[in-house]
């Protein structure tokens, strides 16, 4: 029995990056031997075991043969005769197909160290095309290592495009697609994940609402970058710079989906895109199984970002509606998320990144003012039921009017 550290832990050790989890391959062993040593078997499709003390994963060396659709359609051979090189051959990228023994020696049959030095993400073999999930994984690695100047090899991009054109991506499960996408959204350059998928014609399968944004023009005065797909990626990068919060980054991604649905005869104007985006966001989230917090924030931003931007140009009733719809009274933290994405939307435009966005603080200041309404005093006045609600609303509207009058005076 021989045990090797494999995959991402070896890659990140060589890159001097923090190793967050370690996976091991066991060569020359049987499941019975592993169980006798106190390991716990957890793998259903192939033998994977948890170490009795560290709980790290130890998998028997294996080969895989494609026999079905999607990423689960494989026949696995994990017999003791499988060699380490055979196991590494089935992996996706050369930088992930290295192993390290207990003395720190690197086993690198596919030149992964060379590709690390050259900053190349390259497939190990033609078997890459057998697993459609690899299209998403490679795009995610491109996002993760973009700041280190990594790029996907052109031959690997060709294979990713071939997978996309075969429609194998449609056989992936929604939870796995969302898992890869959520990981990508947490990276430093999630925009690279989506632009890589776009470049190999892969967005259309699971992200079709997003895919349609490229080529949709915006007014040059407010969007010097013109293209809505480009703008969306810029907004996403602003979200990365301002927040680690997944719902904020997701809402930045979907905030303009409605622009692909507006009347093309009116382009580059997009009247009503805020409301048009709601159905598109629902379809997108339902397809991928997006968690509720991200889904709800995406809807809020789509519906209200235009009013947030034009605070001084809209009515007190519209402003109060934003507070009510966002439930800012009970969920001020979510209201802050809404404002944050709106700020990202404004800054995520060509040459806009350093511009001031006073709306961010203005909305916060107004919320603090509106929260000072003494509801208990209104109740003590003797009003009942809906009368209380009407009185609170009336007082808040008056406060908004005074705030806007003051803001216009300062302007």
matplotlib code that plots the C-alpha trace (Angstrom):
import matplotlib.pyplot as plt

x = [0.0, 1.4, -0.2, 0.2, -1.1, -2.7, -4.5, -5.2, -3.1, 0.0, -0.8, -1.3, 1.8, 3.9, 2.2, 2.9, -0.9, -2.7, -3.9, -7.4, -8.0, -5.9, -6.9, -4.9, -4.7, -4.0, -2.2, -2.2, -5.0, -8.4, -11.5, -11.2, -7.6, -8.7, -11.6, -9.3, -7.1, -10.0, -11.0, -14.7, -16.0, -18.1, -17.9, -20.9, -19.6, -16.0, -14.1, -13.4, -12.5, -12.2, -9.1, -9.9, -8.4, -8.0, -11.2, -9.4, -10.3, -8.4, -9.5, -8.3, -6.4, -8.8, -9.5, -12.8, -14.5, -17.3, -20.6, -23.4, -24.3, -23.3, -20.6, -21.9, -21.9, -18.6, -17.5, -14.9, -12.0, -10.4, -8.5, -5.1, -3.3, -4.2, -1.0, -0.6, 0.1, -3.2, -5.1, -3.5, -4.2, -8.0, -7.7, -8.8, -5.7, -2.0, -1.6, -4.1, -2.5, 0.6, 1.2, 3.6, 4.9, 5.5, 9.1, 8.0, 9.0, 6.8, 5.4, 4.6, 4.0, 2.2, 4.4, 2.1, 5.1, 6.0, 2.5, 2.4, 5.6, 4.1, 0.8, -1.2, -4.4, -4.1, -6.0, -4.2, -5.7, -8.5, -10.5, -11.2, -14.2, -15.9, -16.8, -18.9, -18.5, -14.9, -16.0, -17.3, -14.3, -11.7, -13.6, -13.6, -9.9, -9.4, -11.2, -9.3, -5.8, -6.4, -4.5, -1.5, -1.7, -3.0, -4.8, -6.6, -4.6, -6.2, -6.4, -8.3, -10.6, -11.3, -12.2, -14.5, -16.2, -16.6, -18.3, -20.6, -21.6, -22.4, -25.1, -23.5, -23.7, -27.5, -27.0, -25.4, -27.4, -28.5, -26.9, -23.5, -23.8, -24.8, -22.0, -19.4, -21.0, -21.2, -17.5, -16.7, -18.6, -16.5, -13.3, -11.3, -12.3, -15.7, -16.1, -13.5, -15.6, -18.5, -16.4, -14.6, -17.9, -19.1, -15.9, -16.6, -20.3, -21.2, -23.3, -26.4, -27.0, -27.5, -27.2, -29.1, -30.6, -27.1, -25.8, -28.3, -26.8, -23.8, -24.5, -27.3, -26.4, -26.7, -26.8, -23.2, -23.6, -24.3, -22.5, -19.3, -18.6, -21.9, -22.3, -24.6, -22.7, -19.5, -21.2, -22.5, -19.0, -17.7, -20.5, -19.6, -16.0, -17.1, -19.1, -16.0, -14.1, -16.8, -18.2, -17.5, -21.2, -22.5, -26.0, -24.4, -22.2, -25.1, -27.5, -24.8, -24.7, -28.4, -29.4, -29.8, -31.3, -34.3, -32.3, -32.3, -36.1, -36.8, -38.2, -35.3, -36.8, -36.2, -32.6, -30.2, -33.0, -34.3, -37.6, -39.1, -36.1, -36.3, -39.6, -38.9, -35.9, -38.0, -39.3, -35.9, -34.3, -37.0, -36.3, -32.6, -32.8, -35.4, -33.2, -30.1, -31.7, -30.2, -30.6, -33.4, -31.2, -29.4, -32.7, -34.6, -31.8, -31.5, -35.2, -35.0, -32.1, -33.7, -37.0, -35.6, -32.1, -33.5, -35.4, -32.3, -30.2, -32.7, -33.6, -33.8, -35.9, -38.7, -41.7, -41.9, -44.4, -41.9, -39.1, -41.3, -42.2, -38.5, -38.2, -41.4, -40.6, -37.1, -38.6, -36.0, -37.7, -37.1, -34.2, -31.9, -29.0, -30.7, -31.5, -27.8, -27.1, -29.5, -27.7, -24.4, -25.3, -26.8, -23.5, -21.7, -24.1, -23.1, -19.4, -19.2, -19.0, -16.1, -14.4, -17.0, -15.1, -13.8, -17.0, -18.9, -22.2, -23.9, -27.1, -25.5, -25.3, -28.5, -30.6, -29.0, -29.5, -33.1, -33.7, -32.3, -34.8, -37.7, -36.9, -37.4, -41.2, -42.7, -45.1, -45.9, -47.0, -49.3, -50.8, -51.3, -53.1, -56.1, -55.9, -56.8, -56.0, -55.3, -55.5, -52.1, -50.6, -52.0, -50.7, -47.2, -47.2, -48.4, -45.6, -43.0, -44.1, -43.9, -40.4, -39.4, -40.8, -38.8, -35.6, -36.0, -36.7, -33.5, -31.5, -32.7, -31.8, -28.3, -28.0]
y = [0.0, 3.4, 6.7, 10.0, 13.5, 14.5, 17.2, 20.7, 20.4, 19.6, 22.4, 25.0, 23.9, 24.5, 27.9, 28.8, 29.2, 28.2, 24.6, 24.3, 20.6, 17.5, 14.5, 11.3, 8.4, 4.9, 2.6, -1.2, -1.5, -3.1, -1.7, -4.5, -3.5, 0.1, -0.9, -3.1, 0.0, 1.9, 4.0, 4.7, 4.2, 7.0, 6.7, 5.1, 5.1, 4.3, 3.6, 6.7, 6.5, 8.9, 8.7, 7.5, 10.6, 13.4, 12.6, 13.6, 11.7, 8.8, 7.3, 4.1, 4.6, 4.1, 4.4, 5.5, 4.6, 6.6, 4.7, 7.2, 10.8, 13.7, 13.5, 10.4, 8.1, 6.3, 2.7, 2.7, 0.2, 0.6, -2.7, -2.9, -3.2, 0.4, 2.5, 6.0, 7.2, 5.6, 7.4, 10.8, 10.3, 10.5, 14.0, 17.2, 19.5, 18.8, 21.1, 18.9, 15.6, 15.7, 13.7, 14.0, 11.2, 11.3, 12.6, 15.6, 14.1, 15.3, 12.7, 14.6, 12.3, 15.0, 18.0, 19.9, 21.7, 23.1, 24.3, 25.9, 27.8, 28.8, 29.7, 27.4, 25.5, 22.5, 19.2, 16.0, 13.9, 13.7, 12.0, 15.5, 15.6, 12.7, 14.8, 17.9, 19.3, 20.0, 22.9, 24.7, 23.6, 24.9, 28.2, 28.4, 27.7, 30.4, 32.8, 31.6, 32.0, 35.0, 37.2, 34.9, 35.4, 31.9, 31.3, 28.4, 26.7, 27.1, 23.3, 23.0, 25.8, 23.8, 20.7, 22.8, 24.2, 20.7, 19.6, 22.6, 21.9, 18.3, 19.4, 17.2, 20.2, 19.8, 16.4, 18.1, 18.4, 21.8, 21.4, 20.7, 23.6, 26.0, 24.5, 25.4, 28.8, 29.7, 28.8, 30.9, 33.9, 33.8, 34.0, 37.2, 37.3, 35.7, 37.6, 35.4, 32.4, 33.7, 35.2, 31.9, 30.0, 32.6, 32.2, 28.4, 28.8, 27.3, 30.1, 29.3, 26.0, 27.0, 30.8, 31.7, 34.9, 36.1, 34.9, 37.2, 40.4, 40.5, 42.6, 44.6, 48.3, 51.0, 54.8, 55.9, 58.9, 56.6, 53.5, 54.3, 50.6, 50.3, 46.5, 45.2, 42.0, 43.9, 46.3, 43.3, 41.9, 45.3, 45.5, 42.0, 43.1, 46.2, 43.8, 41.8, 44.9, 46.0, 42.8, 39.1, 38.5, 35.9, 37.5, 40.9, 39.3, 37.3, 40.3, 42.3, 39.5, 39.4, 43.1, 43.9, 40.7, 42.7, 44.6, 41.6, 41.7, 45.4, 46.6, 46.5, 49.4, 51.6, 50.6, 51.8, 52.9, 50.2, 51.5, 49.0, 46.7, 46.8, 45.0, 42.9, 41.4, 39.8, 36.9, 36.3, 36.2, 33.8, 31.5, 31.7, 31.0, 28.2, 26.5, 26.6, 26.2, 29.5, 30.0, 32.3, 35.1, 35.6, 35.1, 37.7, 40.3, 39.8, 40.6, 43.6, 45.1, 44.5, 46.1, 49.1, 50.1, 52.7, 54.5, 54.2, 55.9, 58.7, 59.4, 63.2, 62.8, 60.6, 60.9, 60.4, 57.6, 55.7, 56.2, 54.9, 51.9, 51.0, 51.0, 48.9, 46.4, 45.9, 45.6, 48.0, 48.5, 44.9, 44.0, 47.0, 44.8, 43.6, 47.2, 48.0, 45.1, 46.6, 50.0, 48.3, 46.5, 49.8, 51.5, 48.7, 49.2, 52.8, 52.4, 49.3, 51.4, 52.5, 55.5, 55.6, 53.7, 56.9, 58.9, 59.8, 58.0, 60.2, 58.2, 55.5, 57.7, 59.6, 56.5, 55.5, 58.9, 58.9, 55.4, 56.6, 59.6, 57.4, 54.9, 57.8, 57.7, 57.1, 54.3, 53.8, 57.4, 57.0, 53.9, 55.8, 58.5, 56.2, 55.1, 51.6, 48.9, 50.3, 53.9, 53.3, 52.1, 55.1, 57.5, 56.0, 56.1, 59.8, 60.8, 59.0, 60.6, 64.0, 63.2, 62.2, 65.4, 67.4, 65.4, 65.9, 69.6, 69.9, 67.8, 70.0, 73.1, 71.8, 70.8]
z = [0.0, -1.0, -0.1, -2.0, -1.6, -4.9, -6.8, -5.5, -2.4, -4.5, -6.9, -4.3, -2.3, -5.4, -5.9, -2.2, -1.7, 1.4, 1.3, 2.7, 2.2, 1.4, -0.7, -0.9, -3.3, -2.1, -4.5, -4.2, -1.6, -1.3, 0.4, 3.0, 3.9, 4.3, 6.6, 8.7, 9.3, 10.7, 7.7, 7.0, 3.5, 2.2, -1.6, -3.4, -7.0, -6.1, -2.9, -0.9, 2.7, 5.7, 7.8, 11.3, 13.0, 10.5, 8.6, 5.3, 2.2, 0.9, -2.4, -4.0, -7.2, -10.1, -13.8, -15.3, -18.6, -20.0, -20.4, -20.0, -20.2, -17.9, -15.2, -13.4, -16.4, -15.7, -15.0, -12.3, -11.8, -8.4, -8.3, -6.5, -9.8, -10.9, -10.8, -9.7, -13.2, -14.4, -11.6, -12.5, -16.2, -15.6, -14.0, -15.7, -15.9, -15.8, -12.8, -10.9, -12.0, -9.7, -6.6, -3.6, -1.5, 2.2, 1.7, -0.4, -3.8, -6.7, -9.1, -12.3, -15.4, -17.4, -16.9, -14.5, -12.9, -16.3, -16.9, -13.4, -14.3, -17.7, -16.0, -18.3, -17.6, -19.9, -20.2, -19.4, -22.3, -24.8, -22.1, -20.8, -23.0, -21.2, -18.2, -19.0, -15.5, -16.4, -18.6, -15.4, -13.3, -15.8, -16.0, -12.2, -12.1, -14.6, -12.3, -9.2, -10.8, -13.0, -10.6, -11.1, -14.9, -15.6, -18.9, -20.5, -23.3, -26.7, -27.2, -23.9, -24.9, -28.1, -26.1, -23.8, -26.9, -28.3, -25.0, -25.2, -28.8, -27.9, -25.4, -22.7, -20.4, -20.3, -18.5, -15.5, -12.3, -11.2, -7.7, -9.3, -11.7, -8.8, -6.6, -9.2, -9.9, -6.2, -5.8, -8.8, -7.4, -4.3, -6.2, -6.8, -10.5, -11.0, -14.2, -15.7, -15.0, -17.0, -19.8, -20.2, -20.4, -22.9, -25.1, -25.4, -26.1, -22.8, -21.1, -23.2, -21.5, -17.9, -18.0, -21.1, -19.5, -18.8, -22.2, -24.0, -22.5, -24.7, -27.8, -26.1, -26.3, -23.6, -24.0, -24.3, -22.0, -19.0, -20.3, -22.2, -22.3, -24.4, -24.2, -21.4, -21.0, -20.5, -18.1, -16.1, -15.7, -14.6, -12.0, -10.7, -10.3, -8.3, -6.1, -5.5, -4.5, -2.0, -0.6, 0.2, 0.4, -2.1, -2.4, -3.2, -5.9, -7.3, -7.4, -9.2, -11.8, -12.5, -11.9, -15.7, -17.1, -18.1, -20.7, -23.0, -23.0, -23.8, -27.1, -29.5, -31.5, -28.5, -27.9, -26.5, -24.1, -21.8, -20.4, -18.0, -17.8, -14.0, -14.0, -17.0, -15.2, -12.5, -14.5, -16.0, -12.5, -11.3, -14.3, -13.7, -10.0, -10.4, -13.0, -10.8, -7.4, -6.2, -2.4, -1.3, 0.1, -3.2, -5.2, -3.2, -3.3, -7.0, -7.4, -5.1, -7.0, -10.4, -9.4, -7.5, -8.8, -11.1, -8.3, -6.0, -8.7, -9.3, -5.7, -6.2, -9.4, -8.1, -5.8, -2.1, -2.7, -5.0, -2.4, 0.4, -1.7, -2.0, 1.8, 2.2, -0.5, 0.9, 4.4, 5.5, 8.9, 10.0, 7.7, 7.5, 6.7, 3.5, 2.5, 2.9, 0.5, -2.0, -1.8, -2.1, -5.4, -6.7, -6.0, -7.8, -10.8, -11.0, -10.6, -12.9, -16.1, -18.2, -16.4, -13.7, -10.9, -9.2, -9.5, -6.4, -5.6, -3.0, -3.2, -1.1, 2.0, 1.2, 1.4, 4.6, 6.1, 5.1, 6.6, 9.9, 9.8, 8.9, 11.7, 14.2, 13.7, 17.1, 16.4, 20.1, 20.3, 17.4, 19.1, 22.3, 20.4, 20.2, 16.6, 15.7, 13.1, 9.6, 11.0, 12.7, 9.5, 7.6, 10.2, 10.1, 6.3, 6.3, 8.7, 6.8, 3.5, 5.1, 6.3, 2.8, 1.4, 3.9, 3.1, -0.6, -0.2, 1.8, -0.6, -3.6, -1.6, -1.1, -4.7]

ax = plt.figure().add_subplot(projection="3d")
ax.plot(x, y, z, "-o")
ax.set_aspect("equal")
plt.show()
